[in-house]
């Protein structure tokens, strides 16, 4: 049988095979891939409805972009300049950025 799920799901497919066995794991993995492709097709078909009714606009996109950029800048400073571990640096950058964002929105 052709194994399309392994390249798509990666290590998760191996976990599925370990949990369900070779045959059932193959079926479960491929059903997940088919489900993902189906959801993507439905989202593409309804993209106008999603775009018009999602509530996501230019201001939300700008806010999200600014938040992610600030997290990335702080992460680089924390890991590169201070030499802190990656996990803690990312967590601290995310908490600091979200706290700053909350303060700006409340004070504004």
C-alpha positions in Angstrom: 0.0 0.0 0.0 1.2 3.5 -0.8 1.9 5.5 2.4 0.9 9.1 1.8 0.2 9.9 5.5 3.8 9.5 6.7 5.3 12.4 4.7 2.3 14.6 5.7 1.9 13.7 9.3 5.5 12.8 10.1 6.2 11.4 13.5 2.5 11.6 14.4 1.8 8.8 11.8 4.3 6.6 13.6 2.5 7.2 16.9 -0.8 6.3 15.2 0.7 3.1 13.8 2.1 2.2 17.3 -1.2 2.8 18.9 -3.5 1.1 16.4 -1.2 -1.4 14.6 0.0 -1.3 11.0 -3.3 -1.8 9.1 -5.6 0.3 11.3 -2.9 3.0 11.7 -2.5 3.2 8.0 -6.3 3.7 7.6 -6.5 6.3 10.5 -3.6 8.3 9.2 -5.0 8.4 5.6 -8.4 9.3 6.9 -6.8 12.2 8.7 -5.1 13.3 5.6 -8.3 13.0 3.5 -10.1 15.0 6.3 -7.5 17.8 6.2 -7.7 18.0 2.4 -11.5 18.1 2.6 -11.5 20.9 5.2 -9.1 22.9 3.1 -11.3 22.5 0.0 -14.4 23.6 1.9 -12.5 26.6 3.3 -11.4 27.5 -0.2 -14.9 27.2 -1.6 -16.3 29.4 1.2 -13.5 31.9 1.4 -15.7 34.9 0.5 -18.1 34.0 3.3 -15.3 33.4 5.8 -13.6 36.7 4.8 -16.8 38.7 5.1 -18.1 37.2 8.3 -15.0 36.3 10.3 -14.5 39.7 11.9 -10.9 39.7 10.9 -10.0 43.0 9.4 -7.0 45.2 8.7 -6.7 46.4 12.3 -6.7 42.9 13.7 -4.1 41.8 11.1 -1.8 44.8 12.0 -2.2 44.1 15.7 -1.3 40.4 15.3 1.6 41.2 13.1 3.0 43.8 15.6 2.6 41.3 18.4 4.4 38.6 16.6 7.2 40.9 15.5 7.7 42.1 19.1 7.8 38.6 20.4 10.4 37.7 17.7 12.6 40.7 18.5 12.5 40.0 22.3 13.2 36.3 21.6 16.3 37.2 19.6 17.5 39.7 22.3 16.9 37.2 25.1 18.7 34.3 23.4 21.4 36.2 21.5 22.3 38.9 23.9 21.6 37.3 27.3 22.2 33.7 26.3 19.1 32.5 27.9 17.6 29.1 27.0 15.2 29.1 24.0 12.0 27.8 25.7 12.2 30.3 28.6 13.1 33.1 26.3 10.1 32.5 24.1 7.8 32.2 27.0 9.1 35.4 28.6 8.9 37.3 25.3 5.3 36.2 24.8 4.3 37.1 28.3 6.0 40.5 28.1 4.5 41.3 24.7 1.0 40.3 25.6 1.3 42.2 28.9 2.5 45.3 27.0 -0.3 44.9 24.5 -2.9 44.7 27.3 -1.5 47.8 29.0 -1.6 49.8 25.8 -5.2 48.7 25.0 -6.3 49.5 28.6 -4.5 52.9 28.9 -5.5 53.9 25.4 
